[in-house]
Amino acid sequence: MLVIGGGITGVSVLHHLRARGFDGVLVERAHIAAGASGRNAGFLLAGVADNYAEAVRIFGRSRAREIWQLTLENHATMIEAVQARPVGYRRLGSATLASGDKEAAQLAESWQLLQEDGFEATWDGRRLVNPRDGEVNPATLVGALARQAQPDAIREGVNVTAIEAATSGVVVHADGAECRAGSVILATNAYTPQLLEQVAIQPRRAQMLASSPDAARLCDVPTYSHFGYRYWRQLPSGEVLIGGWRDTAYDVEVGYDERPTPAIQSHLDAQLKRMGAEGEVTHRWAGTMGFTESGLPLVGPVDGMPNVYLCAGFNGHGMGFAFISAKRLVDSL
Ligand SMILES: Cc1cc2nc3c(=O)[nH]c(=O)nc-3n(C[C@H](O)[C@H](O)[C@H](O)COP(=O)(O)OP(=O)(O)OC[C@H]3O[C@@H](n4cnc5c(N)ncnc54)[C@H](O)[C@@H]3O)c2cc1C
């Protein structure tokens, strides 16, 4: 089995393949965690990007409950899989801060619904706290999973340029060379349409910054606001990470250009000031997320391409979904 893509999804697929006794090789065009998995905020949140009340409206009550449960399982099993390695993991919970009356009403309703469905949460009229959420250094976590792979199972610097269905297996082209794989699993998230244009995943840019360490505690838990469009957290060592604000330039923050822009970065700078940080900005970056029409990942066979499977389209929440999605795909294989 050939896995394409060395982010959280690819290394999770490799992990589950190995657990099931399958032989897998992963190829990555750059290096492990070069994509969104090495550029994200490290929030381990339950549920989809929408708050629980919205999720219930979109997916129905039992599906929303099932998704929440699935992401809790993702959290627990992914952390268990790295076997207490130092991956920056903390489970202090997360807070979703109401940006105004509309979001406050939805969060209050979410709190009610979560309680009724047996999930822990608190609401103080301003923020909804989910005590079961966590945070992680995502690149370190991907590295920890990658290190568990068989020697030679991961090949970095291999850019797959095309895949073709064949009478037996799949023909894979990479930088002028060709090989035949029994099956191919695409763990290429936002980049999937570059290989298979029929796959409906939209690339969307997200931007972040990091500050130098601040001695003061500026934020107690990973915080999410403006319907998930804005987020920040502070590392135990004092650095502040701030991301989002693509709602201010929704139509611009699309595509594969992974360069930060002054317009979005100025919003992140303003948030750093509002939080009272005294440190300097040390890093600015952007990454590409993959969005699907349903708001849920695409996991399973690719239509019209025998032996080609997809595990992608994480709608900006791959740290919360990818490990368990990879397991489901491998179980189905
Ligand atoms: C700024 C930012 C903040 C985010 N914050 C969070 C967060 O706090 N919590 C959360 O859950 N999610 C967050 N996300 C989303 C999360 O990062 C993604 O959902 C997740 O990383 C997707 O993982 P992946 O492995 O599927 O894709 P990726 O990490 O993008 O990996 C895909 C890999 O495939 C490789 N590849 C692509 N095409 C080819 C090819 N043709 N040949 C070989 N290799 C190829 C790429 O180089 C890449 O390494 C954020 C994303 C961004 C950008």
The ligand as an SDF file (V2000), in Angstrom:
LIG
                    3D

 53 58  0  0  0  0  0  0  0  0999 V2000
   -2.7240   27.9580   10.2810 C   0  0  0  0  0  0  0  0  0  0  0  0
   -3.5170   26.7170   10.5320 C   0  0  0  0  0  0  0  0  0  0  0  0
   -4.0410   26.4900   11.7940 C   0  0  0  0  0  0  0  0  0  0  0  0
   -4.7780   25.3280   12.0440 C   0  0  0  0  0  0  0  0  0  0  0  0
   -5.1460   25.0630   13.3260 N   0  0  0  0  0  0  0  0  0  0  0  0
   -5.6830   23.8550   13.6220 C   0  0  0  0  0  0  0  0  0  0  0  0
   -5.9230   23.4720   14.9520 C   0  0  0  0  0  0  0  0  0  0  0  0
   -5.6110   24.2040   15.9010 O   0  0  0  0  0  0  0  0  0  0  0  0
   -6.5080   22.2660   15.1860 N   0  0  0  0  0  0  0  0  0  0  0  0
   -6.8470   21.4120   14.1700 C   0  0  0  0  0  0  0  0  0  0  0  0
   -7.4150   20.3510   14.4180 O   0  0  0  0  0  0  0  0  0  0  0  0
   -6.5530   21.7280   12.8960 N   0  0  0  0  0  0  0  0  0  0  0  0
   -5.9780   22.9070   12.5980 C   0  0  0  0  0  0  0  0  0  0  0  0
   -5.6820   23.2210   11.3120 N   0  0  0  0  0  0  0  0  0  0  0  0
   -5.9900   22.2370   10.2630 C   0  0  0  0  0  0  0  0  0  0  0  0
   -4.9960   21.0690   10.2910 C   0  0  0  0  0  0  0  0  0  0  0  0
   -3.6910   21.5790   10.2570 O   0  0  0  0  0  0  0  0  0  0  0  0
   -5.2460   20.1650    9.0860 C   0  0  0  0  0  0  0  0  0  0  0  0
   -6.6020   19.7590    9.0640 O   0  0  0  0  0  0  0  0  0  0  0  0
   -4.3890   18.9050    9.1560 C   0  0  0  0  0  0  0  0  0  0  0  0
   -3.0540   19.2500    9.3990 O   0  0  0  0  0  0  0  0  0  0  0  0
   -4.5040   18.1340    7.8490 C   0  0  0  0  0  0  0  0  0  0  0  0
   -3.5500   17.1190    7.9010 O   0  0  0  0  0  0  0  0  0  0  0  0
   -3.2240   16.2530    6.6170 P   0  0  0  0  0  0  0  0  0  0  0  0
   -2.1550   15.3080    6.9780 O   0  0  0  0  0  0  0  0  0  0  0  0
   -4.4940   15.7020    6.0870 O   0  0  0  0  0  0  0  0  0  0  0  0
   -2.7290   17.3240    5.5370 O   0  0  0  0  0  0  0  0  0  0  0  0
   -1.3320   18.0770    5.4430 P   0  0  0  0  0  0  0  0  0  0  0  0
   -0.7270   18.2700    6.7780 O   0  0  0  0  0  0  0  0  0  0  0  0
   -1.5380   19.2920    4.6140 O   0  0  0  0  0  0  0  0  0  0  0  0
   -0.4190   17.0280    4.6980 O   0  0  0  0  0  0  0  0  0  0  0  0
   -0.5450   16.7290    3.3490 C   0  0  0  0  0  0  0  0  0  0  0  0
    0.8470   16.3910    2.8730 C   0  0  0  0  0  0  0  0  0  0  0  0
    0.7720   15.8650    1.5520 O   0  0  0  0  0  0  0  0  0  0  0  0
    1.9280   16.2540    0.8540 C   0  0  0  0  0  0  0  0  0  0  0  0
    1.6280   16.1630   -0.5550 N   0  0  0  0  0  0  0  0  0  0  0  0
    0.6510   16.8200   -1.2200 C   0  0  0  0  0  0  0  0  0  0  0  0
    0.6540   16.4670   -2.5230 N   0  0  0  0  0  0  0  0  0  0  0  0
    1.6540   15.5620   -2.6640 C   0  0  0  0  0  0  0  0  0  0  0  0
    2.1560   14.8560   -3.7990 C   0  0  0  0  0  0  0  0  0  0  0  0
    1.6180   15.0280   -5.0050 N   0  0  0  0  0  0  0  0  0  0  0  0
    3.1900   14.0010   -3.6230 N   0  0  0  0  0  0  0  0  0  0  0  0
    3.7330   13.8310   -2.3910 C   0  0  0  0  0  0  0  0  0  0  0  0
    3.3030   14.4980   -1.2920 N   0  0  0  0  0  0  0  0  0  0  0  0
    2.2680   15.3490   -1.4300 C   0  0  0  0  0  0  0  0  0  0  0  0
    2.1410   17.7030    1.3180 C   0  0  0  0  0  0  0  0  0  0  0  0
    3.4650   18.1240    1.1120 O   0  0  0  0  0  0  0  0  0  0  0  0
    1.7620   17.6140    2.7850 C   0  0  0  0  0  0  0  0  0  0  0  0
    2.8780   17.4030    3.6290 O   0  0  0  0  0  0  0  0  0  0  0  0
   -5.0040   24.3920   11.0010 C   0  0  0  0  0  0  0  0  0  0  0  0
   -4.4730   24.6230    9.7380 C   0  0  0  0  0  0  0  0  0  0  0  0
   -3.7330   25.7630    9.4960 C   0  0  0  0  0  0  0  0  0  0  0  0
   -3.1480   25.9850    8.1360 C   0  0  0  0  0  0  0  0  0  0  0  0
  1  2  1  0
  2  3  1  0
  2 52  2  0
  3  4  2  0
  4  5  1  0
  4 50  1  0
  5  6  2  0
  6  7  1  0
  6 13  1  0
  7  8  2  0
  7  9  1  0
  9 10  1  0
 10 11  2  0
 10 12  1  0
 12 13  2  0
 13 14  1  0
 14 15  1  0
 14 50  1  0
 15 16  1  0
 16 17  1  0
 16 18  1  0
 18 19  1  0
 18 20  1  0
 20 21  1  0
 20 22  1  0
 22 23  1  0
 23 24  1  0
 24 25  2  0
 24 26  1  0
 24 27  1  0
 27 28  1  0
 28 29  2  0
 28 30  1  0
 28 31  1  0
 31 32  1  0
 32 33  1  0
 33 34  1  0
 33 48  1  0
 34 35  1  0
 35 36  1  0
 35 46  1  0
 36 37  1  0
 36 45  1  0
 37 38  2  0
 38 39  1  0
 39 40  1  0
 39 45  2  0
 40 41  1  0
 40 42  2  0
 42 43  1  0
 43 44  2  0
 44 45  1  0
 46 47  1  0
 46 48  1  0
 48 49  1  0
 50 51  2  0
 51 52  1  0
 52 53  1  0
M  END
$$$$
